[in-house]
């Protein structure tokens, strides 16, 4: 009897342990499924929004390639992660950092422009003589005046081509900023959709009220009116300013579709440009940066200097005159050849 009871007790224990295992197995499976779902969710871009931003997130999203645009994207990520700033201030801070890095180049261009402005009367005189020599077909005088103007540039350590460094540098920078922010908006980068400010909280979408495009255009207009980017007006820029005024107004509807983050860059850059222009016009700052003092104000030079369209019309008239003279010479030569042939015939 004792042996039978032991056997029964053993069977009962095994039965109870089997039931407990059967009831625990679904619970373990449910917990495993929850862990897998959570892991899958944390790897999605939407879940990264609520996670702490880390260096390398952009790379995982397909950004930060080996191009200037990728370099800007890497800079955006570094500033955002290390500073903890929201995205609107991250873009603004990155814009200011790049503009500050370009300041040494801006100072050199300003020095060159100031020297060109001061020798402008001599340049105008030599150029008038050069055009007259070209119209008369005097190759000796043309070479003389060409050497004279090059010697003038060398003596004053300036040249018009040096001023071209500004657009050659700033244009690629502007395009790179635009492409970088647009690429970040297309993903979109975590946080870019809700870390804006004021009415444009979503930096990946266009401004719903079209205020940013208007503010950006107004900033460009203010830069044009305050002076050129280097802080001194170009005597030849009078006609070009009118062209850019029109383009500034036209750009509003054509840029309204762009992400708000792009306008954060443009507006910040415009404000920086205005401050830079005003600083370069300050006599104390110009003296500190060894920028020559202007002998004449740019407005005075513009009054006595022909604009772009006037120069273009003069060049066209000069070209037409040369063509007429060439046609007359060819007719005269043809007539002379015909007379000589007639004499030989008789």
GUVO-795393 format. One record per residue (C-alpha): residue in one letter; x, y, z; chain; residue number from 1. Coordinates in Angstrom, 2 decimals. Example, Ala and Ser with C-alpha at 12.3 -4.5 7.8 and 13.67 -1.06 7.14 Angstrom:
REM residues 2
  r        u        v        w  c    k
  a    12.30    -4.50     7.80  A    1
  s    13.67    -1.06     7.14  A    2
END
This chain:
REM residues 346
  r        u        v        w  c    k
  x     0.00     0.00     0.00  A    1
  x     2.82     2.30     0.92  A    2
  x     4.47     1.70    -2.46  A    3
  x     1.26     2.43    -4.35  A    4
  x     0.75     5.76    -2.53  A    5
  x     4.30     6.85    -3.37  A    6
  x     3.75     6.05    -7.02  A    7
  x     0.45     7.97    -7.05  A    8
  x     2.03    10.96    -5.37  A    9
  x     4.85    10.99    -7.93  A   10
  x     2.37    10.84   -10.80  A   11
  x     0.40    13.73    -9.25  A   12
  x     3.49    15.88    -8.93  A   13
  x     4.41    15.26   -12.58  A   14
  x     0.86    16.13   -13.62  A   15
  x     0.90    19.41   -11.72  A   16
  x     4.33    20.42   -13.09  A   17
  x     3.16    19.70   -16.66  A   18
  x     0.13    21.94   -16.17  A   19
  x     2.26    24.77   -14.74  A   20
  x     4.68    24.52   -17.67  A   21
  x     1.82    24.59   -20.12  A   22
  x     0.37    27.73   -18.55  A   23
  x     3.74    29.54   -18.36  A   24
  x     4.69    28.84   -22.00  A   25
  x     2.11    31.27   -23.54  A   26
  x     3.24    33.99   -21.11  A   27
  x     6.87    33.57   -22.17  A   28
  x     5.89    33.63   -25.83  A   29
  x     3.84    36.82   -25.31  A   30
  x     6.77    38.52   -23.58  A   31
  x     9.13    37.52   -26.40  A   32
  x     6.74    38.88   -29.01  A   33
  x     6.50    42.20   -27.15  A   34
  x    10.30    42.49   -27.00  A   35
  x    10.60    41.77   -30.74  A   36
  x     7.92    44.36   -31.57  A   37
  x     9.61    46.98   -29.40  A   38
  x    12.97    46.26   -31.07  A   39
  x    11.40    46.58   -34.52  A   40
  x     9.76    49.87   -33.56  A   41
  x    12.97    51.39   -32.19  A   42
  x    14.73    50.79   -35.50  A   43
  x    12.14    52.75   -37.50  A   44
  x    12.75    56.46   -38.28  A   45
  x     9.53    57.49   -36.49  A   46
  x    10.65    55.92   -33.23  A   47
  x    14.01    57.69   -33.41  A   48
  x    12.18    60.99   -32.93  A   49
  x    11.52    60.07   -29.29  A   50
  x    15.02    58.66   -28.76  A   51
  x    18.12    60.65   -27.85  A   52
  x    19.88    61.91   -31.00  A   53
  x    23.29    60.34   -31.53  A   54
  x    26.15    60.84   -33.95  A   55
  x    25.75    58.33   -36.75  A   56
  x    21.96    58.60   -37.02  A   57
  x    22.29    60.57   -40.26  A   58
  x    24.51    57.88   -41.74  A   59
  x    21.88    55.26   -40.90  A   60
  x    19.30    57.39   -42.70  A   61
  x    21.41    57.53   -45.88  A   62
  x    22.83    61.03   -45.35  A   63
  x    26.38    62.35   -44.78  A   64
  x    28.00    61.08   -47.98  A   65
  x    31.42    62.18   -49.25  A   66
  x    30.28    65.44   -50.89  A   67
  x    30.07    69.09   -49.78  A   68
  x    26.35    68.51   -49.15  A   69
  x    27.18    65.47   -47.00  A   70
  x    29.74    67.55   -45.11  A   71
  x    27.09    70.15   -44.27  A   72
  x    24.71    67.39   -43.15  A   73
  x    27.43    66.03   -40.86  A   74
  x    27.95    69.52   -39.43  A   75
  x    24.21    69.89   -38.82  A   76
  x    24.16    66.56   -36.97  A   77
  x    27.22    67.40   -34.85  A   78
  x    25.82    70.78   -33.77  A   79
  x    22.40    69.30   -33.03  A   80
  x    23.74    66.36   -31.00  A   81
  x    26.46    68.17   -29.06  A   82
  x    24.49    71.34   -28.27  A   83
  x    21.02    69.85   -27.83  A   84
  x    19.56    72.83   -29.69  A   85
  x    16.27    72.48   -31.60  A   86
  x    16.56    72.21   -35.36  A   87
  x    15.62    75.80   -36.19  A   88
  x    18.46    77.17   -34.05  A   89
  x    20.82    74.42   -35.27  A   90
  x    20.34    75.58   -38.88  A   91
  x    20.77    79.23   -37.87  A   92
  x    23.94    78.49   -35.87  A   93
  x    25.43    76.45   -38.74  A   94
  x    24.70    79.35   -41.14  A   95
  x    26.47    81.86   -38.89  A   96
  x    29.43    79.51   -38.45  A   97
  x    29.95    79.18   -42.21  A   98
  x    29.55    82.93   -42.77  A   99
  x    32.10    83.68   -40.05  A  100
  x    34.52    81.22   -41.68  A  101
  x    34.19    83.20   -44.94  A  102
  x    34.97    86.56   -43.28  A  103
  x    38.74    86.55   -44.09  A  104
  x    37.88    86.15   -47.78  A  105
  x    35.31    88.93   -47.49  A  106
  x    37.91    91.29   -45.99  A  107
  x    40.35    90.60   -48.85  A  108
  x    37.65    91.22   -51.44  A  109
  x    36.65    94.44   -49.68  A  110
  x    40.23    95.69   -49.79  A  111
  x    40.41    94.87   -53.50  A  112
  x    37.09    96.63   -54.18  A  113
  x    38.14    99.73   -52.28  A  114
  x    41.37   100.00   -54.30  A  115
  x    39.43    99.53   -57.55  A  116
  x    37.02   102.28   -56.51  A  117
  x    39.87   104.69   -55.80  A  118
  x    41.55   104.15   -59.19  A  119
  x    38.24   104.11   -61.07  A  120
  x    38.78   107.55   -62.72  A  121
  x    42.15   106.40   -64.13  A  122
  x    40.64   103.10   -65.26  A  123
  x    37.80   104.94   -67.00  A  124
  x    40.21   107.27   -68.79  A  125
  x    42.42   104.42   -70.02  A  126
  x    39.45   102.34   -71.09  A  127
  x    38.04   105.25   -73.12  A  128
  x    41.39   105.60   -74.88  A  129
  x    41.52   101.85   -75.45  A  130
  x    38.06   101.82   -77.03  A  131
  x    38.99   104.75   -79.27  A  132
  x    42.16   102.97   -80.42  A  133
  x    40.20    99.80   -81.13  A  134
  x    37.58   101.71   -83.14  A  135
  x    40.33   103.30   -85.23  A  136
  x    42.06    99.98   -85.77  A  137
  x    45.29   101.26   -84.18  A  138
  x    46.93    98.07   -82.93  A  139
  x    49.97    99.90   -81.51  A  140
  x    47.84   102.20   -79.35  A  141
  x    45.62    99.28   -78.36  A  142
  x    48.61    97.35   -77.02  A  143
  x    49.93   100.43   -75.27  A  144
  x    46.70   101.13   -73.36  A  145
  x    46.23    97.44   -72.54  A  146
  x    49.67    97.35   -70.92  A  147
  x    48.98   100.64   -69.18  A  148
  x    45.81    99.42   -67.48  A  149
  x    47.48    96.16   -66.40  A  150
  x    50.38    98.18   -64.94  A  151
  x    47.85   100.31   -63.04  A  152
  x    46.26    97.22   -61.50  A  153
  x    49.65    95.80   -60.57  A  154
  x    50.84    99.06   -59.02  A  155
  x    47.78    99.25   -56.75  A  156
  x    47.73    95.49   -56.03  A  157
  x    44.15    94.99   -57.22  A  158
  x    42.29    93.44   -60.12  A  159
  x    38.61    93.11   -61.12  A  160
  x    38.96    89.32   -61.37  A  161
  x    39.76    89.10   -57.64  A  162
  x    36.27    90.37   -56.87  A  163
  x    34.86    87.34   -58.68  A  164
  x    36.01    85.18   -55.78  A  165
  x    32.92    86.17   -53.81  A  166
  x    30.23    84.65   -56.09  A  167
  x    32.50    81.72   -56.92  A  168
  x    32.61    80.80   -53.23  A  169
  x    29.17    81.86   -52.02  A  170
  x    27.16    80.27   -54.82  A  171
  x    28.35    76.70   -54.12  A  172
  x    27.84    77.28   -50.38  A  173
  x    24.26    78.47   -50.94  A  174
  x    23.46    75.54   -53.23  A  175
  x    25.00    73.07   -50.76  A  176
  x    22.91    74.47   -47.88  A  177
  x    19.76    74.23   -49.98  A  178
  x    20.43    70.64   -51.07  A  179
  x    21.44    69.51   -47.57  A  180
  x    18.33    70.91   -45.86  A  181
  x    16.08    69.64   -48.64  A  182
  x    17.56    66.13   -48.30  A  183
  x    17.04    66.25   -44.53  A  184
  x    13.43    67.32   -45.06  A  185
  x    12.72    64.53   -47.54  A  186
  x    13.70    61.77   -45.05  A  187
  x    12.59    63.55   -42.77  A  188
  x    15.33    63.76   -40.15  A  189
  x    13.99    62.98   -36.65  A  190
  x    12.85    66.16   -34.94  A  191
  x    12.77    68.28   -38.08  A  192
  x     8.96    68.04   -38.24  A  193
  x     8.31    69.52   -34.79  A  194
  x    11.40    71.53   -33.78  A  195
  x    10.60    74.74   -35.61  A  196
  x     9.48    77.99   -33.99  A  197
  x     6.55    80.39   -34.07  A  198
  x     4.15    79.47   -36.88  A  199
  x     6.58    77.24   -38.83  A  200
  x     7.01    74.36   -36.39  A  201
  x     7.45    71.83   -39.21  A  202
  x    10.75    72.64   -40.93  A  203
  x    10.30    69.82   -43.43  A  204
  x     7.19    71.41   -44.97  A  205
  x     6.59    74.72   -46.75  A  206
  x     5.40    77.76   -44.83  A  207
  x     1.58    77.47   -44.84  A  208
  x     1.19    81.25   -44.64  A  209
  x     3.94    82.15   -47.18  A  210
  x     5.48    84.57   -44.68  A  211
  x     9.01    83.14   -44.86  A  212
  x     9.36    83.57   -48.66  A  213
  x     8.31    87.22   -48.33  A  214
  x    10.69    87.85   -45.41  A  215
  x    13.53    86.19   -47.33  A  216
  x    12.87    88.33   -50.44  A  217
  x    12.73    91.45   -48.27  A  218
  x    16.11    90.51   -46.79  A  219
  x    17.64    90.15   -50.25  A  220
  x    16.21    93.54   -51.21  A  221
  x    17.68    95.08   -48.05  A  222
  x    21.11    93.69   -48.92  A  223
  x    20.86    95.18   -52.42  A  224
  x    19.86    98.59   -51.09  A  225
  x    22.49    98.65   -48.36  A  226
  x    25.28    97.90   -50.81  A  227
  x    27.07    94.95   -52.33  A  228
  x    28.03    91.95   -50.27  A  229
  x    31.56    93.25   -49.82  A  230
  x    30.33    96.54   -48.44  A  231
  x    31.04    98.92   -51.34  A  232
  x    28.94    99.68   -54.36  A  233
  x    30.33    98.89   -57.78  A  234
  x    30.15   101.77   -60.26  A  235
  x    28.86    99.32   -62.88  A  236
  x    26.18    97.88   -60.57  A  237
  x    23.51   100.54   -61.09  A  238
  x    21.81    98.71   -63.94  A  239
  x    22.37    95.29   -62.40  A  240
  x    20.65    96.38   -59.19  A  241
  x    17.46    97.09   -61.11  A  242
  x    17.61    93.61   -62.62  A  243
  x    18.07    92.00   -59.19  A  244
  x    15.23    94.07   -57.74  A  245
  x    12.88    92.54   -60.27  A  246
  x    14.27    89.04   -59.72  A  247
  x    13.82    89.42   -55.96  A  248
  x    10.10    90.06   -56.39  A  249
  x     9.73    87.24   -58.90  A  250
  x    11.44    84.72   -56.62  A  251
  x     8.65    84.79   -54.00  A  252
  x     6.13    82.55   -55.82  A  253
  x     8.89    80.35   -57.24  A  254
  x    10.39    79.58   -53.82  A  255
  x     7.17    79.26   -51.82  A  256
  x     7.21    75.44   -52.14  A  257
  x    10.58    75.04   -50.41  A  258
  x    10.86    73.57   -46.89  A  259
  x    10.76    76.10   -44.07  A  260
  x    14.22    74.95   -42.98  A  261
  x    15.68    76.40   -46.20  A  262
  x    14.22    79.81   -45.36  A  263
  x    15.70    79.64   -41.85  A  264
  x    19.09    79.50   -43.60  A  265
  x    18.27    82.27   -46.09  A  266
  x    16.81    84.68   -43.54  A  267
  x    19.74    84.13   -41.15  A  268
  x    22.24    84.63   -43.98  A  269
  x    20.49    87.84   -45.10  A  270
  x    20.60    89.32   -41.60  A  271
  x    24.28    88.41   -41.36  A  272
  x    24.94    90.11   -44.72  A  273
  x    23.21    93.32   -43.64  A  274
  x    25.23    93.43   -40.42  A  275
  x    28.41    92.75   -42.38  A  276
  x    27.73    95.56   -44.85  A  277
  x    27.08    98.05   -42.08  A  278
  x    30.24    96.94   -40.27  A  279
  x    32.39    97.34   -43.39  A  280
  x    31.07   100.88   -43.81  A  281
  x    32.21   101.83   -40.29  A  282
  x    35.45   103.89   -40.49  A  283
  x    36.90   102.39   -37.29  A  284
  x    36.35    98.82   -38.49  A  285
  x    37.73    99.62   -41.95  A  286
  x    40.86   101.10   -40.36  A  287
  x    41.30    98.05   -38.11  A  288
  x    41.01    95.68   -41.08  A  289
  x    43.37    97.82   -43.23  A  290
  x    40.67    98.57   -45.79  A  291
  x    41.55   101.73   -47.76  A  292
  x    39.38   104.79   -47.30  A  293
  x    37.26   105.62   -50.35  A  294
  x    38.33   108.83   -52.06  A  295
  x    34.88   109.30   -53.59  A  296
  x    31.56   107.92   -52.53  A  297
  x    30.20   105.11   -54.73  A  298
  x    27.15   107.23   -55.54  A  299
  x    29.38   109.94   -57.05  A  300
  x    31.17   107.41   -59.24  A  301
  x    27.89   105.93   -60.39  A  302
  x    26.67   109.34   -61.57  A  303
  x    29.57   109.69   -64.00  A  304
  x    29.79   106.04   -64.99  A  305
  x    27.71   104.33   -67.62  A  306
  x    25.58   101.44   -66.55  A  307
  x    25.62    97.89   -67.85  A  308
  x    22.97    98.48   -70.53  A  309
  x    24.61   101.71   -71.70  A  310
  x    27.96    99.95   -72.08  A  311
  x    26.24    97.11   -73.91  A  312
  x    24.60    99.56   -76.33  A  313
  x    27.92   101.32   -76.91  A  314
  x    29.60    98.00   -77.65  A  315
  x    26.82    97.10   -80.06  A  316
  x    27.16   100.44   -81.86  A  317
  x    30.92    99.97   -82.04  A  318
  x    30.45    96.49   -83.50  A  319
  x    27.97    97.78   -86.11  A  320
  x    30.39   100.54   -87.07  A  321
  x    33.23    98.06   -87.56  A  322
  x    30.98    95.84   -89.67  A  323
  x    29.99    98.76   -91.92  A  324
  x    33.62    99.81   -92.32  A  325
  x    34.60    96.23   -93.18  A  326
  x    31.82    96.01   -95.78  A  327
  x    32.91    99.32   -97.36  A  328
  x    36.55    98.16   -97.53  A  329
  x    35.52    94.88   -99.15  A  330
  x    33.46    96.74  -101.80  A  331
  x    36.32    99.13  -102.46  A  332
  x    38.78    96.26  -102.79  A  333
  x    36.40    94.40  -105.11  A  334
  x    35.95    97.54  -107.26  A  335
  x    39.73    98.09  -107.40  A  336
  x    40.28    94.48  -108.44  A  337
  x    37.63    94.83  -111.18  A  338
  x    39.31    97.97  -112.54  A  339
  x    42.69    96.26  -112.63  A  340
  x    41.17    93.29  -114.46  A  341
  x    39.54    95.63  -117.00  A  342
  x    42.84    97.41  -117.69  A  343
  x    44.62    94.12  -118.29  A  344
  x    41.90    93.10  -120.72  A  345
  x    42.51    96.18  -122.89  A  346
END
